[in-house]
Amino acid sequence: HGQLIFFHTKNNSALSHRLEQRLIARFAALGMDIANHAKFIPFQNMEAFYGLLARADLCLDTIGFSGFNTAMQALGHGAPLVAYEGAFMRGRLASGILREIGLDELVATTDDEFVAIARRLAGDAGYRALIKSRISAETPKLYDDKETVKALQEDIRRKVFFV
């Protein structure tokens, strides 16, 4: 009963239109009208985007190329985020954020896990409320974490100054 929202890209609308056409064809092949399940909307300004995040039941991280800024923005607006942890750093940004704040159960490592986590968040209002309250309690730690800065500083000192 949910609705997926896809954003057309700001600078390469041909690419997002190709995705839209592929999804329309795939839904049609399954005998489904995509309009009942997904919307493609233009790139949003910051205020509109944040408004959508604040109203979202959940957000799905991009598979294969995780979005750090978007993940931080989603969590900062209280939106539960499902991450698919990839094999490379580019696919581990959102999962790293979730693990840092103790929300490992929102991190998938397989297709089936990703679907199961999203399905549970979408279909179980009580669970979603619990996750939202944990996000609200834990997310501020991401903004005040000086340990990562200290670790980077120490790494630079060792590698550059051999100290």
KAWO-V294701 format. One record per pair of residues at least 24 apart in sequence whose C-alpha atoms are under 10 Angstrom apart, sorted by the first residue. I is the first residue (numbers start at 1). GAP is how many residues later the second one is. Records with the same first field share a line. If there is no record, write none. Layout:
I = GAP, GAP
This chain:
1 = 35, 36, 121, 122
2 = 34, 35, 36, 55, 117, 120, 121
3 = 31, 32, 33, 34, 35, 36
4 = 30, 31, 32, 33, 34, 35, 36, 54, 55, 56
5 = 32, 33, 34, 35, 36, 47, 51, 54
6 = 32, 33, 34, 35, 36, 37
7 = 32, 33, 34, 35, 36, 37, 42
8 = 32, 33, 34, 35, 36
9 = 32, 33, 34, 35
10 = 32, 33, 34
11 = 32
13 = 29, 30
16 = 24, 26
49 = 24, 25
50 = 24, 26, 27
51 = 26
52 = 25, 27
53 = 24, 25, 26, 27
54 = 24, 25
55 = 24
56 = 24, 25
57 = 24, 61, 64, 65, 66, 68, 71, 72, 75
58 = 24, 60, 61, 63, 64, 70, 74
59 = 24, 59, 62, 63
60 = 24, 54, 55, 58
61 = 24, 30, 32, 33, 34, 46, 53
62 = 29, 32
63 = 27, 28, 29, 48, 51
64 = 24, 25, 26, 27, 28
65 = 24, 25, 26, 27, 28, 29
66 = 24, 25, 26, 27, 28, 29
67 = 24, 25, 26, 27, 28
68 = 24, 25, 26, 27, 28, 29
69 = 24, 25
70 = 24
71 = 24, 26, 27
72 = 25, 26, 67, 70, 71
75 = 57, 60, 61, 63, 64, 65
76 = 59, 60, 63, 64, 66, 67
77 = 55, 58, 59, 62
78 = 53, 54, 55, 56, 57, 58, 59, 61
79 = 49, 52, 53, 56, 57
80 = 26, 38, 41, 42, 48, 49, 51, 52, 53, 54, 55
81 = 25, 26, 36, 37, 40, 50, 51, 54
82 = 24, 25, 26, 31, 32, 33, 35, 36, 39
83 = 24, 25, 26, 31, 34, 35
84 = 24, 25, 26, 27, 29, 30, 31
85 = 24, 25, 29
86 = 24
97 = 42, 45
98 = 37, 40, 41, 44
100 = 38, 39, 41, 42
101 = 33, 34, 36, 37, 38, 39, 40, 41
102 = 32, 33, 36, 37
103 = 28, 31, 32, 35
105 = 26
106 = 25
